[in-house]
Amino acid sequence: MWFKFNDFTKYQNINLDDLHGFVLPHAGTEFTGDILSHTIRFKPTKKFNKIVILYYPSKKKENVKEDRKKYYHEYYVVWKTMLLALVWWNIKQPVEFVGVNILNEHIPNLDIDKTFFVISADFSHGLSLNNAIHIENCAAHALMQQELNHRCARVIDNSKTFKIFNREILNTQDWDFQWVGRTRSTGISNGVGYLSFLLREIPNVYKEHIDGYFITAYDNRMQQRECLGKIFSGESGKWTQRGENNFLKQVLHAAETTSRLTGGRGLGVPITNYTIAYLYREKYKQSFIRGWHGISYGSFYLPDVLLENTFNNGKWITSDDVLWPPENDFNISETLEKLKEKSGDNINNDNKKIILYRTKVLHEFI
């Protein structure tokens, strides 16, 4: 059965005034219900009257039947998920669904301000867990950096959908993809990877209060070469464009000359892209959300670090792991131990407190 409401969990909505779309997996909800639930907790506050679903069928004919109608599952699962989202978001106005089969249809002329976009996509198929994790991490960053001709982007099912969307929609807007979810089906050698993304406006650093930022430099292999950041506290600092520009130069220079994140390997590989993750400190007590929160505890992890390195249950992925565990409740204890190790166990009374940060991202070419 492709879709069951019982596979979903309703989370408290997180309202975003800059949200214009999702990337959602299209496999049966037995495997994707958790990541779909996690992603549709993010509610757009924009007023829209149309949801456009872009999908790439893997079958020659529709393979799902409901109420005497037939659908491709790549459309059906996402459509049913978004119907549920409209209910959970308490959307009262009529919303029209438009499916765009990338194989034989074009994106219609749209009032983009009144349209919410959803791209239907799965990721790697038939890989072992450790191979899948490595190549999907690369593919996630290739997608966000619009480097869809990169060899690791081949695991995106289907990268052609993103190429068309980027060319016809994304390149006309000040929007970026932000990675927020990851899970995987069962199976040792035949599992499927599921990742989800938000489609958000790029940060407006002149109008928003920023509590810090991290800059990550990538080479043309989509390998992270350096990641450094600044967190402001009290009167110790504040964001300025000049300060950010100078810090960017430092990060790019370090990526080219020392490449700390590769242990000095690959210095001859050109640096081609960078991401700035702007930090917004949670003002009130919040539960940690994997993929949404950066976390400070003596040291700091960006949300991507947790998506790249942890299971849904909070356990850090090792080379000995062969199966994705079924548990979805994130236990933060191992992450806190990792942060203590990263800081050299020099956590004093001033920074023993766990601090959570929301992030917004900007992806740039050099």
N, C-alpha and C positions, 0 to 999 in steps of 0.2 A: 504494500500500500504506500503510495507516494506521499500522502499528506494526512496527518492525524493531529487534531488539536491537543490531544493528551501528551504529545511530545514537546509542548511548549510550556514555558514558565513565564509568568507575567512579572516583570520587574518595574520598579518605579521609573517613570519617564524622566529623561534628562532633556530639557528643552534647549534647543540650539537655534539661534536666530540667523545662522549662516550655513545651514544644512540644505543641500540641494539634491542629494541622492545617496544611494548605497551601491556597493557591490555585495551580492548575496549568492551563496551556493545554491545549487538546484537539485542536489541528490535528495533521496527520500528523507523525511523528517525523523525517522528512526536514528539517523546519523547526524542530521543537521539541526534538529530542533533546538539544541542548546545554543548554538552560535547564532541561529536566526533570532531566538528570543533575546539574546544579549545585544544584537545589533539594532533591533527595532525598538529597544528602550530609548534610543536617541530620536527625539521627536522634533521635526521641523516646525518652527513657528511661522514660516512664510505661508501665505495663503495660496494654495494651488488647487486647480480643478482638473488636472490631468496627471496620470502616472504613466510614464513611458518605460516599458520593459524591453531591453535589448537582449536577444538570445541567439545562440548558434546551435541548431539542432544536430544531434549526433545520429539520429535515425532518419531514414528516407520518408517515413510516414509517422503521423501522430501516434503516440503510444500510451496515452492516458485517456480514459473515457469517463465522463461525468454528465449526468442528465442529458444523455443522447448526443452530447457534443464531444469532440475529440481535440486533444491538445498534445503538443510536445511537452515532455516533462520539464525541459529547461525553462519553459514559460509557466507551466502549471504550478509548480512548487512555489515560485517567486510570487506569482499572482495571488495564490491563496494566502501566502504569508503577508502580503501587503493588504489584503482584505482584512485580515486579523489586526494588522497594525492600525488601520483606520478606526477600528472599533476601540482598541486600547488607547489611541490618541484622542478619542472622543471627537472625531471630525464629523461635523454635521452637514457641511455643504456637499452636493453631489460631486463625485470624482469619476472621471472617465479613464478607463484603462486602454492603453494603446500598445499592442505587441508589435515589435519590429524584428522579424526574422532576418538576420543579417545575410543569410544566403541568397535571398531573393527580394528583399524589400529595402527601401531607403528610409532614413529618418525623415519624417514629414516636417514641413514648416511649422514652427511652434512659437508660442508666446513663452519664452524661456522663464520669464519671471513667474509664470503661473504653472510651471511644469516641474514635477519631481521625477528624477531619472533613477532607474534601477537597472544595473547590469548583472545579468545572470552568468555566473562563472564558477567552475570548480578549478582545482589545481592538480597536482601530480596524480597520476594513475599508475598502479602496478610497481611502485618502488618500495624498497625496504624503508623502515622508519628513518634511519640515520641518513640515507641518501636523500629521502624526501625532504627532511628538515633542511638540509644544506641547500638544496636547489630551490626550494620554495622561499627560503629567506632571500636568496638572490632574486628570484622572480618578483617577490613583493616590492623590493626596492627598485627593480627595473620598471615595474608598473608605475610606481609613484614618481619615478624620474622620467617617465615617458621614453624609456629606452627599450621599446618593445621588439626591436630586432636583435636584442641580446640573446645568446643561445639559451640561457636559463628561462627566458620568457616562453619557450616552447612548451613548458609544462602547464601554462595557463590554458584552460579549456573554455573559451578559445580566445587567443590573443588578437585575432582579427576583429572581434567585437570592440576591443579597446582601441585598436588603430582607427576604426571608423568613427567611434565616439570622440576620440581625441581630435581627429581632423575636423569633424563637422560641428562639434559642440564645445569641447573643453578648451580648444585653442582660441575660442572667441570670448572666453570668460576668465575672470580672475579666481579660478577654483583650483584646488589640489585634492588628491586622494590622501586620506589618513587611515593607516592600518589600525584596526581595533579588535579583530577577532581571529582566532585560529583553533581548529580542532581537526580530527581525523577519524575516518571509519576504522573498523576493526580489520584485522588481516595482517599477517606478517609480511607477505610479499605482494599482496594485491590490494593494499589499502588505497584510499583516495584522500587527498588533502583538501580541507575547506578553510578558506580565509575570507574575511569580510573587511570592508573599507567604508568610510564615510567620504562623501564628496562635499567639501566645505570651501567657503571663501578663504582666500589667503588672509593672514592676519593684518589688521590695520594697526601698526605699531604706534601711530601718532594719536590714536583715539583710545587705546586700551592701556590699562595699567598692567605692566609686565613685571613679574617677580624674578625673572631670570631667563636664560636661554642656553641651549646647547647647540653646537655646530658640529656636524659629522661630514667628513670629506670622503668621497668615493672615487675609485679609479674606474677605468673603462671596463673592468671585469665585474663591476658592482661590488667590489671588495671594500669594506670599510677600512680606511687607513688611519684616521685620527678622529677622536671625538672629545671635545673639551667644552666646558661650560662655565657660566657664571650664575650664581644665585644671589640676589640682592636681599638684604635684611636691614630693617630699620633705616638709618641714615647712611648706611655703609656704601650705598651706590644706587644708581638708577639707570634705566636704559637711555642711551643716546645713539643716534645714527653714527656719529663719529666713532664712538666706543665700539659699536658692533662692527663697523668696517675694519677697524684696527685689529679687533679680535679675530675676524675672519681671515685676515692676512696671516696672523700667527698660526691658525689651524691649518691653512693650506700649505704654509711653509713647513710645518711639522710633518704633515702628510707626505710631502715630497722628499723630505730630507731624512726623517727618522722612521716614519710609518710604525708608530708604537703598536697599533692594533694587529699588525702582521709580524711583529717581532723583527722589523727591519727588512722583511722579504718584499720583493717586487718594487724596489725603488725606481726601476726604469719604466714602470707602467704609468702612463699619464693619469693625472687627477682630472676628472671630467665633470664631476657633479658635487653638490653639497646640499645638505638639508639643515635648516634652522628650525629647531623645536622651541617655541616660546612657552614659558612656564607661567601658570596662573595658580597661585596657592589656594587650596581649598580653605575657606574661612571658617567653616563649621565642621564638626565631626562627621566624617564620611567613612563608609566601608570601602576598602580597597577594591577597585575594579580592574582586573587584568586587561591590558590593552588600552585602557583609558587613562590611568593614573601613572605618572612618574612618582618615584618614592625616594625620600631622603631619610637616611638613618645612619649618620656618620659619614656615609658616602651616598652616591646617587645612582639610580637606574632610570633610564627613559622607558616609556611604555614598550617600545620595540624590543628592548632587551628581554622583557618577560615573555613577549610573544615568540621570540626566536629561541628561547632557552628553557621554557617551562611547559609542563602539561597543564591542563585545565585545573587540576587539583593542587597545583603549586609545587609539585615535585620537579626538580631540575632534571632535564633530559641528559642522559649519559650515553656513551657508546655501547653500553651493555643492554640498553632498552630496545626491545623489538616490537612491542605492542603499545598502542595508545590506550591508557586506562579509561574506564567508563565514568569515573567520578568527576564531578564538575564543580564541587565546592572548593574554592581556592584557599589553601592553608598557607599563610604568609611566613611561617616560621623559618623555612629553609632559605627563603629570600633574605630575611633579616640576617641570618648567619652569613650568607654570601656578602652582604653589605658590610658586616663587621670585618670579615676577612679582607675585603677590598680597602677598607679604611685603615688596615693594620691593627685592628682591635683598639685603636686609640679613640674610643668613643667616650667623651667626657660628659659631665652632667648637662652641659648646654646643648648637646646634639644627640642625646639618647632618645629624644622624642621623634616619633614617626610623623613625617610631614608628607602630605599628598599634594601633587600638583596635576592639574589638568594641562593639556598641551594643545597647541595649534601649530601646524607645520607649514613651511615654505620650502619648496624644492626648486633648485636652480642649476642651470648649466654654467660652466666656467667659460 
